């Protein structure tokens, strides 16, 4: 089996920083940070801190409500409910995301 390295474009939301409002405390927000399609997402809520599997409802809300386009496994979620307030990545591609029209980033993957 041979592998090759391919350059692809993902929606920058995969590297996004999001603010998600608490469902139980209106006006309270948590920060959810994604680190690319291969990285573990992070949330600053108490549930994430004590989670055994590294997930919480805020991460799930962003995952299901942000674009997250990736040509290998996600055509982009619609409608886009959560948009990033920032990114933990600074090298954006010139072409827009084919799913949401937002920023994209180049990624290298073994295929």
Beta strands, then each sheet from edge to edge (+ up, - down):
strand 1: 5-11
strand 2: 16-21
strand 3: 29-33
strand 4: 42-43
strand 5: 86-87
strand 6: 104-110
sheet 1: 1+ 6-
sheet 2: 4+ 3- 2+ 5-
end
